[in-house]
Amino acid sequence: MALELSGILDTPRDIVRSRLRGMARWSLRLLMRIEHHFEKRRSRRTLLELTDDELCDVGLTRAQASAETSKSWFWS
């Protein structure tokens, strides 16, 4: 039983498809990370809009909310 060379080597079309899938996965992961960072940024800004009573309900003080809001949206 002889192996055909075409069965061993990928066709150029298959190589391009594989690379495009890899780029698509990488792009999706990047977009998901960016979305995650923006969601953290939105939630931290929402903390600033809460009243002291609302902060007390979630177990935070005004100082803790301010400290959380001042964090970098990128690094933490």
PDB file with SEQRES, HELIX, SHEET and CRYST1 records, atoms N, CA, C and O in Angstrom:
SEQRES   1 A   76  MET ALA LEU GLU LEU SER GLY ILE LEU ASP THR PRO ARG          
SEQRES   2 A   76  ASP ILE VAL ARG SER ARG LEU ARG GLY MET ALA ARG TRP          
SEQRES   3 A   76  SER LEU ARG LEU LEU MET ARG ILE GLU HIS HIS PHE GLU          
SEQRES   4 A   76  LYS ARG ARG SER ARG ARG THR LEU LEU GLU LEU THR ASP          
SEQRES   5 A   76  ASP GLU LEU CYS ASP VAL GLY LEU THR ARG ALA GLN ALA          
SEQRES   6 A   76  SER ALA GLU THR SER LYS SER TRP PHE TRP SER                  
HELIX    1 AA1 LEU A    5  ILE A    8  1                                   4    
HELIX    2 AA2 PRO A   12  GLU A   49  1                                  38    
HELIX    3 AA3 ASP A   52  ASP A   57  1                                   6    
HELIX    4 AA4 ARG A   62  THR A   69  1                                   8    
CRYST1    1.000    1.000    1.000  90.00  90.00  90.00 P 1           1          
ATOM      1  N   MET A   1       0.851  -1.169   0.000  1.00  0.00           N  
ATOM      2  CA  MET A   1       0.000   0.000   0.000  1.00  0.00           C  
ATOM      3  C   MET A   1       0.904   1.241   0.000  1.00  0.00           C  
ATOM      4  O   MET A   1       1.630   1.498   0.960  1.00  0.00           O  
ATOM      5  N   ALA A   2       0.844   1.965  -1.047  1.00  0.00           N  
ATOM      6  CA  ALA A   2       1.695   3.146  -1.195  1.00  0.00           C  
ATOM      7  C   ALA A   2       0.946   4.391  -0.769  1.00  0.00           C  
ATOM      8  O   ALA A   2      -0.240   4.547  -1.060  1.00  0.00           O  
ATOM      9  N   LEU A   3       1.641   5.270  -0.082  1.00  0.00           N  
ATOM     10  CA  LEU A   3       1.042   6.543   0.316  1.00  0.00           C  
ATOM     11  C   LEU A   3       1.189   7.532  -0.825  1.00  0.00           C  
ATOM     12  O   LEU A   3       2.247   7.636  -1.444  1.00  0.00           O  
ATOM     13  N   GLU A   4       0.143   8.236  -1.086  1.00  0.00           N  
ATOM     14  CA  GLU A   4       0.214   9.262  -2.119  1.00  0.00           C  
ATOM     15  C   GLU A   4       0.790  10.538  -1.523  1.00  0.00           C  
ATOM     16  O   GLU A   4       0.512  10.892  -0.378  1.00  0.00           O  
ATOM     17  N   LEU A   5       1.581  11.203  -2.310  1.00  0.00           N  
ATOM     18  CA  LEU A   5       2.200  12.439  -1.849  1.00  0.00           C  
ATOM     19  C   LEU A   5       1.155  13.489  -1.516  1.00  0.00           C  
ATOM     20  O   LEU A   5       1.339  14.251  -0.567  1.00  0.00           O  
ATOM     21  N   SER A   6       0.063  13.552  -2.269  1.00  0.00           N  
ATOM     22  CA  SER A   6      -0.973  14.563  -2.019  1.00  0.00           C  
ATOM     23  C   SER A   6      -1.668  14.329  -0.686  1.00  0.00           C  
ATOM     24  O   SER A   6      -2.193  15.272  -0.094  1.00  0.00           O  
ATOM     25  N   GLY A   7      -1.680  13.105  -0.206  1.00  0.00           N  
ATOM     26  CA  GLY A   7      -2.287  12.823   1.093  1.00  0.00           C  
ATOM     27  C   GLY A   7      -1.411  13.254   2.241  1.00  0.00           C  
ATOM     28  O   GLY A   7      -1.909  13.491   3.342  1.00  0.00           O  
ATOM     29  N   ILE A   8      -0.113  13.362   2.011  1.00  0.00           N  
ATOM     30  CA  ILE A   8       0.824  13.743   3.060  1.00  0.00           C  
ATOM     31  C   ILE A   8       0.930  15.253   3.184  1.00  0.00           C  
ATOM     32  O   ILE A   8       0.948  15.791   4.292  1.00  0.00           O  
ATOM     33  N   LEU A   9       0.999  15.932   2.059  1.00  0.00           N  
ATOM     34  CA  LEU A   9       1.177  17.381   2.061  1.00  0.00           C  
ATOM     35  C   LEU A   9      -0.166  18.092   2.030  1.00  0.00           C  
ATOM     36  O   LEU A   9      -1.102  17.650   1.365  1.00  0.00           O  
ATOM     37  N   ASP A  10      -0.244  19.179   2.745  1.00  0.00           N  
ATOM     38  CA  ASP A  10      -1.442  20.005   2.693  1.00  0.00           C  
ATOM     39  C   ASP A  10      -1.439  20.806   1.397  1.00  0.00           C  
ATOM     40  O   ASP A  10      -0.390  21.210   0.894  1.00  0.00           O  
ATOM     41  N   THR A  11      -2.614  21.019   0.885  1.00  0.00           N  
ATOM     42  CA  THR A  11      -2.714  21.860  -0.300  1.00  0.00           C  
ATOM     43  C   THR A  11      -2.588  23.313   0.113  1.00  0.00           C  
ATOM     44  O   THR A  11      -2.854  23.648   1.267  1.00  0.00           O  
ATOM     45  N   PRO A  12      -2.190  24.180  -0.798  1.00  0.00           N  
ATOM     46  CA  PRO A  12      -2.097  25.611  -0.440  1.00  0.00           C  
ATOM     47  C   PRO A  12      -3.410  26.165   0.112  1.00  0.00           C  
ATOM     48  O   PRO A  12      -3.395  27.017   1.000  1.00  0.00           O  
ATOM     49  N   ARG A  13      -4.520  25.697  -0.395  1.00  0.00           N  
ATOM     50  CA  ARG A  13      -5.820  26.153   0.087  1.00  0.00           C  
ATOM     51  C   ARG A  13      -6.013  25.783   1.558  1.00  0.00           C  
ATOM     52  O   ARG A  13      -6.510  26.585   2.348  1.00  0.00           O  
ATOM     53  N   ASP A  14      -5.615  24.563   1.915  1.00  0.00           N  
ATOM     54  CA  ASP A  14      -5.731  24.125   3.313  1.00  0.00           C  
ATOM     55  C   ASP A  14      -4.824  24.940   4.233  1.00  0.00           C  
ATOM     56  O   ASP A  14      -5.201  25.261   5.360  1.00  0.00           O  
ATOM     57  N   ILE A  15      -3.645  25.266   3.753  1.00  0.00           N  
ATOM     58  CA  ILE A  15      -2.718  26.064   4.548  1.00  0.00           C  
ATOM     59  C   ILE A  15      -3.300  27.456   4.799  1.00  0.00           C  
ATOM     60  O   ILE A  15      -3.234  27.968   5.917  1.00  0.00           O  
ATOM     61  N   VAL A  16      -3.869  28.066   3.759  1.00  0.00           N  
ATOM     62  CA  VAL A  16      -4.464  29.398   3.899  1.00  0.00           C  
ATOM     63  C   VAL A  16      -5.643  29.347   4.860  1.00  0.00           C  
ATOM     64  O   VAL A  16      -5.783  30.219   5.718  1.00  0.00           O  
ATOM     65  N   ARG A  17      -6.484  28.340   4.725  1.00  0.00           N  
ATOM     66  CA  ARG A  17      -7.636  28.200   5.641  1.00  0.00           C  
ATOM     67  C   ARG A  17      -7.176  28.051   7.082  1.00  0.00           C  
ATOM     68  O   ARG A  17      -7.752  28.653   7.988  1.00  0.00           O  
ATOM     69  N   SER A  18      -6.149  27.260   7.292  1.00  0.00           N  
ATOM     70  CA  SER A  18      -5.635  27.051   8.636  1.00  0.00           C  
ATOM     71  C   SER A  18      -5.113  28.363   9.232  1.00  0.00           C  
ATOM     72  O   SER A  18      -5.370  28.671  10.396  1.00  0.00           O  
ATOM     73  N   ARG A  19      -4.388  29.119   8.434  1.00  0.00           N  
ATOM     74  CA  ARG A  19      -3.859  30.387   8.924  1.00  0.00           C  
ATOM     75  C   ARG A  19      -4.975  31.397   9.181  1.00  0.00           C  
ATOM     76  O   ARG A  19      -4.917  32.157  10.148  1.00  0.00           O  
ATOM     77  N   LEU A  20      -5.983  31.405   8.325  1.00  0.00           N  
ATOM     78  CA  LEU A  20      -7.111  32.318   8.546  1.00  0.00           C  
ATOM     79  C   LEU A  20      -7.869  31.956   9.813  1.00  0.00           C  
ATOM     80  O   LEU A  20      -8.298  32.841  10.554  1.00  0.00           O  
ATOM     81  N   ARG A  21      -8.038  30.665  10.066  1.00  0.00           N  
ATOM     82  CA  ARG A  21      -8.707  30.251  11.311  1.00  0.00           C  
ATOM     83  C   ARG A  21      -7.899  30.678  12.528  1.00  0.00           C  
ATOM     84  O   ARG A  21      -8.458  31.122  13.530  1.00  0.00           O  
ATOM     85  N   GLY A  22      -6.573  30.539  12.433  1.00  0.00           N  
ATOM     86  CA  GLY A  22      -5.715  30.959  13.533  1.00  0.00           C  
ATOM     87  C   GLY A  22      -5.818  32.455  13.780  1.00  0.00           C  
ATOM     88  O   GLY A  22      -5.880  32.898  14.927  1.00  0.00           O  
ATOM     89  N   MET A  23      -5.837  33.233  12.704  1.00  0.00           N  
ATOM     90  CA  MET A  23      -5.973  34.687  12.845  1.00  0.00           C  
ATOM     91  C   MET A  23      -7.337  35.051  13.411  1.00  0.00           C  
ATOM     92  O   MET A  23      -7.446  35.979  14.213  1.00  0.00           O  
ATOM     93  N   ALA A  24      -8.373  34.336  13.005  1.00  0.00           N  
ATOM     94  CA  ALA A  24      -9.715  34.614  13.511  1.00  0.00           C  
ATOM     95  C   ALA A  24      -9.794  34.320  15.007  1.00  0.00           C  
ATOM     96  O   ALA A  24     -10.384  35.096  15.759  1.00  0.00           O  
ATOM     97  N   ARG A  25      -9.206  33.208  15.445  1.00  0.00           N  
ATOM     98  CA  ARG A  25      -9.203  32.875  16.881  1.00  0.00           C  
ATOM     99  C   ARG A  25      -8.440  33.923  17.676  1.00  0.00           C  
ATOM    100  O   ARG A  25      -8.890  34.349  18.740  1.00  0.00           O  
ATOM    101  N   TRP A  26      -7.280  34.342  17.163  1.00  0.00           N  
ATOM    102  CA  TRP A  26      -6.479  35.362  17.827  1.00  0.00           C  
ATOM    103  C   TRP A  26      -7.247  36.678  17.921  1.00  0.00           C  
ATOM    104  O   TRP A  26      -7.239  37.331  18.964  1.00  0.00           O  
ATOM    105  N   SER A  27      -7.908  37.065  16.833  1.00  0.00           N  
ATOM    106  CA  SER A  27      -8.681  38.314  16.816  1.00  0.00           C  
ATOM    107  C   SER A  27      -9.836  38.254  17.798  1.00  0.00           C  
ATOM    108  O   SER A  27     -10.116  39.232  18.490  1.00  0.00           O  
ATOM    109  N   LEU A  28     -10.505  37.120  17.865  1.00  0.00           N  
ATOM    110  CA  LEU A  28     -11.622  36.968  18.797  1.00  0.00           C  
ATOM    111  C   LEU A  28     -11.143  37.073  20.241  1.00  0.00           C  
ATOM    112  O   LEU A  28     -11.790  37.723  21.063  1.00  0.00           O  
ATOM    113  N   ARG A  29     -10.018  36.439  20.554  1.00  0.00           N  
ATOM    114  CA  ARG A  29      -9.473  36.541  21.919  1.00  0.00           C  
ATOM    115  C   ARG A  29      -9.115  37.988  22.257  1.00  0.00           C  
ATOM    116  O   ARG A  29      -9.366  38.446  23.372  1.00  0.00           O  
ATOM    117  N   LEU A  30      -8.531  38.703  21.302  1.00  0.00           N  
ATOM    118  CA  LEU A  30      -8.183  40.102  21.530  1.00  0.00           C  
ATOM    119  C   LEU A  30      -9.431  40.937  21.790  1.00  0.00           C  
ATOM    120  O   LEU A  30      -9.455  41.746  22.717  1.00  0.00           O  
ATOM    121  N   LEU A  31     -10.463  40.745  20.978  1.00  0.00           N  
ATOM    122  CA  LEU A  31     -11.705  41.498  21.179  1.00  0.00           C  
ATOM    123  C   LEU A  31     -12.357  41.170  22.515  1.00  0.00           C  
ATOM    124  O   LEU A  31     -12.917  42.051  23.166  1.00  0.00           O  
ATOM    125  N   MET A  32     -12.288  39.912  22.925  1.00  0.00           N  
ATOM    126  CA  MET A  32     -12.869  39.526  24.219  1.00  0.00           C  
ATOM    127  C   MET A  32     -12.115  40.183  25.370  1.00  0.00           C  
ATOM    128  O   MET A  32     -12.731  40.593  26.354  1.00  0.00           O  
ATOM    129  N   ARG A  33     -10.784  40.290  25.263  1.00  0.00           N  
ATOM    130  CA  ARG A  33     -10.010  40.955  26.315  1.00  0.00           C  
ATOM    131  C   ARG A  33     -10.331  42.437  26.383  1.00  0.00           C  
ATOM    132  O   ARG A  33     -10.469  42.997  27.471  1.00  0.00           O  
ATOM    133  N   ILE A  34     -10.451  43.071  25.231  1.00  0.00           N  
ATOM    134  CA  ILE A  34     -10.788  44.497  25.199  1.00  0.00           C  
ATOM    135  C   ILE A  34     -12.164  44.717  25.804  1.00  0.00           C  
ATOM    136  O   ILE A  34     -12.359  45.641  26.593  1.00  0.00           O  
ATOM    137  N   GLU A  35     -13.124  43.865  25.435  1.00  0.00           N  
ATOM    138  CA  GLU A  35     -14.474  43.978  25.990  1.00  0.00           C  
ATOM    139  C   GLU A  35     -14.452  43.816  27.504  1.00  0.00           C  
ATOM    140  O   GLU A  35     -15.149  44.537  28.218  1.00  0.00           O  
ATOM    141  N   HIS A  36     -13.652  42.869  27.998  1.00  0.00           N  
ATOM    142  CA  HIS A  36     -13.540  42.637  29.442  1.00  0.00           C  
ATOM    143  C   HIS A  36     -13.001  43.886  30.155  1.00  0.00           C  
ATOM    144  O   HIS A  36     -13.504  44.268  31.211  1.00  0.00           O  
ATOM    145  N   HIS A  37     -11.990  44.507  29.578  1.00  0.00           N  
ATOM    146  CA  HIS A  37     -11.418  45.712  30.194  1.00  0.00           C  
ATOM    147  C   HIS A  37     -12.424  46.862  30.200  1.00  0.00           C  
ATOM    148  O   HIS A  37     -12.517  47.599  31.182  1.00  0.00           O  
ATOM    149  N   PHE A  38     -13.166  47.018  29.122  1.00  0.00           N  
ATOM    150  CA  PHE A  38     -14.167  48.084  29.082  1.00  0.00           C  
ATOM    151  C   PHE A  38     -15.306  47.824  30.059  1.00  0.00           C  
ATOM    152  O   PHE A  38     -15.846  48.763  30.644  1.00  0.00           O  
ATOM    153  N   GLU A  39     -15.673  46.568  30.241  1.00  0.00           N  
ATOM    154  CA  GLU A  39     -16.718  46.235  31.210  1.00  0.00           C  
ATOM    155  C   GLU A  39     -16.255  46.575  32.625  1.00  0.00           C  
ATOM    156  O   GLU A  39     -17.032  47.115  33.413  1.00  0.00           O  
ATOM    157  N   LYS A  40     -15.004  46.266  32.956  1.00  0.00           N  
ATOM    158  CA  LYS A  40     -14.469  46.642  34.276  1.00  0.00           C  
ATOM    159  C   LYS A  40     -14.478  48.155  34.436  1.00  0.00           C  
ATOM    160  O   LYS A  40     -14.812  48.668  35.504  1.00  0.00           O  
ATOM    161  N   ARG A  41     -14.118  48.858  33.394  1.00  0.00           N  
ATOM    162  CA  ARG A  41     -14.094  50.328  33.448  1.00  0.00           C  
ATOM    163  C   ARG A  41     -15.500  50.882  33.688  1.00  0.00           C  
ATOM    164  O   ARG A  41     -15.684  51.792  34.496  1.00  0.00           O  
ATOM    165  N   ARG A  42     -16.487  50.328  32.982  1.00  0.00           N  
ATOM    166  CA  ARG A  42     -17.879  50.779  33.160  1.00  0.00           C  
ATOM    167  C   ARG A  42     -18.368  50.505  34.581  1.00  0.00           C  
ATOM    168  O   ARG A  42     -19.011  51.355  35.198  1.00  0.00           O  
ATOM    169  N   SER A  43     -18.061  49.322  35.093  1.00  0.00           N  
ATOM    170  CA  SER A  43     -18.549  48.989  36.438  1.00  0.00           C  
ATOM    171  C   SER A  43     -17.873  49.844  37.498  1.00  0.00           C  
ATOM    172  O   SER A  43     -18.503  50.203  38.492  1.00  0.00           O  
ATOM    173  N   ARG A  44     -16.618  50.173  37.305  1.00  0.00           N  
ATOM    174  CA  ARG A  44     -15.930  51.041  38.266  1.00  0.00           C  
ATOM    175  C   ARG A  44     -16.496  52.451  38.233  1.00  0.00           C  
ATOM    176  O   ARG A  44     -16.631  53.093  39.275  1.00  0.00           O  
ATOM    177  N   ARG A  45     -16.823  52.928  37.057  1.00  0.00           N  
ATOM    178  CA  ARG A  45     -17.426  54.265  36.977  1.00  0.00           C  
ATOM    179  C   ARG A  45     -18.822  54.283  37.587  1.00  0.00           C  
ATOM    180  O   ARG A  45     -19.249  55.303  38.127  1.00  0.00           O  
ATOM    181  N   THR A  46     -19.516  53.190  37.508  1.00  0.00           N  
ATOM    182  CA  THR A  46     -20.842  53.089  38.113  1.00  0.00           C  
ATOM    183  C   THR A  46     -20.742  53.212  39.632  1.00  0.00           C  
ATOM    184  O   THR A  46     -21.647  53.744  40.274  1.00  0.00           O  
ATOM    185  N   LEU A  47     -19.649  52.723  40.201  1.00  0.00           N  
ATOM    186  CA  LEU A  47     -19.454  52.854  41.648  1.00  0.00           C  
ATOM    187  C   LEU A  47     -19.482  54.315  42.090  1.00  0.00           C  
ATOM    188  O   LEU A  47     -19.993  54.640  43.161  1.00  0.00           O  
ATOM    189  N   LEU A  48     -18.929  55.185  41.256  1.00  0.00           N  
ATOM    190  CA  LEU A  48     -18.912  56.604  41.613  1.00  0.00           C  
ATOM    191  C   LEU A  48     -20.307  57.212  41.667  1.00  0.00           C  
ATOM    192  O   LEU A  48     -20.533  58.188  42.383  1.00  0.00           O  
ATOM    193  N   GLU A  49     -21.232  56.647  40.923  1.00  0.00           N  
ATOM    194  CA  GLU A  49     -22.590  57.184  40.860  1.00  0.00           C  
ATOM    195  C   GLU A  49     -23.478  56.693  41.997  1.00  0.00           C  
ATOM    196  O   GLU A  49     -24.576  57.214  42.195  1.00  0.00           O  
ATOM    197  N   LEU A  50     -23.009  55.690  42.749  1.00  0.00           N  
ATOM    198  CA  LEU A  50     -23.826  55.146  43.829  1.00  0.00           C  
ATOM    199  C   LEU A  50     -23.816  56.082  45.039  1.00  0.00           C  
ATOM    200  O   LEU A  50     -22.829  56.761  45.323  1.00  0.00           O  
ATOM    201  N   THR A  51     -24.940  56.091  45.731  1.00  0.00           N  
ATOM    202  CA  THR A  51     -25.026  56.873  46.967  1.00  0.00           C  
ATOM    203  C   THR A  51     -24.323  56.101  48.088  1.00  0.00           C  
ATOM    204  O   THR A  51     -23.977  54.931  47.925  1.00  0.00           O  
ATOM    205  N   ASP A  52     -24.119  56.765  49.214  1.00  0.00           N  
ATOM    206  CA  ASP A  52     -23.481  56.106  50.351  1.00  0.00           C  
ATOM    207  C   ASP A  52     -24.316  54.931  50.854  1.00  0.00           C  
ATOM    208  O   ASP A  52     -23.768  53.903  51.251  1.00  0.00           O  
ATOM    209  N   ASP A  53     -25.634  55.080  50.837  1.00  0.00           N  
ATOM    210  CA  ASP A  53     -26.504  53.977  51.267  1.00  0.00           C  
ATOM    211  C   ASP A  53     -26.380  52.784  50.314  1.00  0.00           C  
ATOM    212  O   ASP A  53     -26.350  51.637  50.760  1.00  0.00           O  
ATOM    213  N   GLU A  54     -26.309  53.045  49.022  1.00  0.00           N  
ATOM    214  CA  GLU A  54     -26.172  51.955  48.045  1.00  0.00           C  
ATOM    215  C   GLU A  54     -24.813  51.266  48.182  1.00  0.00           C  
ATOM    216  O   GLU A  54     -24.709  50.046  48.053  1.00  0.00           O  
ATOM    217  N   LEU A  55     -23.780  52.061  48.443  1.00  0.00           N  
ATOM    218  CA  LEU A  55     -22.459  51.468  48.675  1.00  0.00           C  
ATOM    219  C   LEU A  55     -22.460  50.602  49.930  1.00  0.00           C  
ATOM    220  O   LEU A  55     -21.841  49.538  49.960  1.00  0.00           O  
ATOM    221  N   CYS A  56     -23.149  51.056  50.951  1.00  0.00           N  
ATOM    222  CA  CYS A  56     -23.253  50.280  52.191  1.00  0.00           C  
ATOM    223  C   CYS A  56     -23.969  48.951  51.924  1.00  0.00           C  
ATOM    224  O   CYS A  56     -23.618  47.923  52.503  1.00  0.00           O  
ATOM    225  N   ASP A  57     -24.971  48.982  51.045  1.00  0.00           N  
ATOM    226  CA  ASP A  57     -25.697  47.758  50.708  1.00  0.00           C  
ATOM    227  C   ASP A  57     -24.790  46.710  50.064  1.00  0.00           C  
ATOM    228  O   ASP A  57     -24.975  45.512  50.280  1.00  0.00           O  
ATOM    229  N   VAL A  58     -23.825  47.152  49.283  1.00  0.00           N  
ATOM    230  CA  VAL A  58     -22.900  46.200  48.647  1.00  0.00           C  
ATOM    231  C   VAL A  58     -21.643  45.979  49.474  1.00  0.00           C  
ATOM    232  O   VAL A  58     -20.759  45.226  49.067  1.00  0.00           O  
ATOM    233  N   GLY A  59     -21.554  46.627  50.633  1.00  0.00           N  
ATOM    234  CA  GLY A  59     -20.457  46.387  51.557  1.00  0.00           C  
ATOM    235  C   GLY A  59     -19.205  47.190  51.282  1.00  0.00           C  
ATOM    236  O   GLY A  59     -18.102  46.752  51.609  1.00  0.00           O  
ATOM    237  N   LEU A  60     -19.362  48.368  50.682  1.00  0.00           N  
ATOM    238  CA  LEU A  60     -18.212  49.224  50.405  1.00  0.00           C  
ATOM    239  C   LEU A  60     -18.380  50.586  51.053  1.00  0.00           C  
ATOM    240  O   LEU A  60     -19.496  51.054  51.279  1.00  0.00           O  
ATOM    241  N   THR A  61     -17.260  51.205  51.344  1.00  0.00           N  
ATOM    242  CA  THR A  61     -17.288  52.591  51.816  1.00  0.00           C  
ATOM    243  C   THR A  61     -16.990  53.491  50.618  1.00  0.00           C  
ATOM    244  O   THR A  61     -16.587  53.016  49.557  1.00  0.00           O  
ATOM    245  N   ARG A  62     -17.191  54.780  50.801  1.00  0.00           N  
ATOM    246  CA  ARG A  62     -16.894  55.742  49.732  1.00  0.00           C  
ATOM    247  C   ARG A  62     -15.395  55.699  49.388  1.00  0.00           C  
ATOM    248  O   ARG A  62     -15.021  55.799  48.219  1.00  0.00           O  
ATOM    249  N   ALA A  63     -14.542  55.552  50.411  1.00  0.00           N  
ATOM    250  CA  ALA A  63     -13.096  55.489  50.183  1.00  0.00           C  
ATOM    251  C   ALA A  63     -12.711  54.244  49.380  1.00  0.00           C  
ATOM    252  O   ALA A  63     -11.855  54.315  48.498  1.00  0.00           O  
ATOM    253  N   GLN A  64     -13.336  53.112  49.680  1.00  0.00           N  
ATOM    254  CA  GLN A  64     -13.048  51.889  48.936  1.00  0.00           C  
ATOM    255  C   GLN A  64     -13.503  52.011  47.478  1.00  0.00           C  
ATOM    256  O   GLN A  64     -12.817  51.564  46.559  1.00  0.00           O  
ATOM    257  N   ALA A  65     -14.660  52.619  47.291  1.00  0.00           N  
ATOM    258  CA  ALA A  65     -15.163  52.816  45.925  1.00  0.00           C  
ATOM    259  C   ALA A  65     -14.240  53.745  45.146  1.00  0.00           C  
ATOM    260  O   ALA A  65     -13.969  53.509  43.969  1.00  0.00           O  
ATOM    261  N   SER A  66     -13.763  54.789  45.792  1.00  0.00           N  
ATOM    262  CA  SER A  66     -12.833  55.715  45.130  1.00  0.00           C  
ATOM    263  C   SER A  66     -11.516  55.025  44.794  1.00  0.00           C  
ATOM    264  O   SER A  66     -10.946  55.244  43.726  1.00  0.00           O  
ATOM    265  N   ALA A  67     -11.039  54.191  45.713  1.00  0.00           N  
ATOM    266  CA  ALA A  67      -9.790  53.457  45.461  1.00  0.00           C  
ATOM    267  C   ALA A  67      -9.957  52.495  44.283  1.00  0.00           C  
ATOM    268  O   ALA A  67      -9.063  52.357  43.447  1.00  0.00           O  
ATOM    269  N   GLU A  68     -11.095  51.844  44.233  1.00  0.00           N  
ATOM    270  CA  GLU A  68     -11.354  50.911  43.129  1.00  0.00           C  
ATOM    271  C   GLU A  68     -11.463  51.654  41.803  1.00  0.00           C  
ATOM    272  O   GLU A  68     -10.976  51.178  40.778  1.00  0.00           O  
ATOM    273  N   THR A  69     -12.090  52.795  41.823  1.00  0.00           N  
ATOM    274  CA  THR A  69     -12.278  53.580  40.605  1.00  0.00           C  
ATOM    275  C   THR A  69     -10.965  54.155  40.098  1.00  0.00           C  
ATOM    276  O   THR A  69     -10.791  54.340  38.894  1.00  0.00           O  
ATOM    277  N   SER A  70     -10.047  54.437  41.003  1.00  0.00           N  
ATOM    278  CA  SER A  70      -8.786  55.033  40.578  1.00  0.00           C  
ATOM    279  C   SER A  70      -7.813  54.016  40.001  1.00  0.00           C  
ATOM    280  O   SER A  70      -6.761  54.398  39.490  1.00  0.00           O  
ATOM    281  N   LYS A  71      -8.139  52.733  40.070  1.00  0.00           N  
ATOM    282  CA  LYS A  71      -7.274  51.707  39.501  1.00  0.00           C  
ATOM    283  C   LYS A  71      -7.211  51.855  37.984  1.00  0.00           C  
ATOM    284  O   LYS A  71      -8.153  52.325  37.346  1.00  0.00           O  
ATOM    285  N   SER A  72      -6.106  51.453  37.440  1.00  0.00           N  
ATOM    286  CA  SER A  72      -5.933  51.474  35.988  1.00  0.00           C  
ATOM    287  C   SER A  72      -6.865  50.439  35.345  1.00  0.00           C  
ATOM    288  O   SER A  72      -6.961  49.305  35.816  1.00  0.00           O  
ATOM    289  N   TRP A  73      -7.529  50.826  34.303  1.00  0.00           N  
ATOM    290  CA  TRP A  73      -8.439  49.891  33.635  1.00  0.00           C  
ATOM    291  C   TRP A  73      -7.648  48.830  32.886  1.00  0.00           C  
ATOM    292  O   TRP A  73      -8.190  47.770  32.572  1.00  0.00           O  
ATOM    293  N   PHE A  74      -6.404  49.086  32.598  1.00  0.00           N  
ATOM    294  CA  PHE A  74      -5.613  48.156  31.808  1.00  0.00           C  
ATOM    295  C   PHE A  74      -4.909  47.108  32.674  1.00  0.00           C  
ATOM    296  O   PHE A  74      -4.900  45.927  32.328  1.00  0.00           O  
ATOM    297  N   TRP A  75      -4.326  47.529  33.787  1.00  0.00           N  
ATOM    298  CA  TRP A  75      -3.482  46.637  34.548  1.00  0.00           C  
ATOM    299  C   TRP A  75      -4.202  45.848  35.621  1.00  0.00           C  
ATOM    300  O   TRP A  75      -3.695  44.817  36.063  1.00  0.00           O  
ATOM    301  N   SER A  76      -5.354  46.293  36.048  1.00  0.00           N  
ATOM    302  CA  SER A  76      -6.000  45.530  37.128  1.00  0.00           C  
ATOM    303  C   SER A  76      -7.436  45.254  36.819  1.00  0.00           C  
ATOM    304  O   SER A  76      -8.129  44.624  37.617  1.00  0.00           O  
TER     305      SER A  76                                                      
END                                                                             
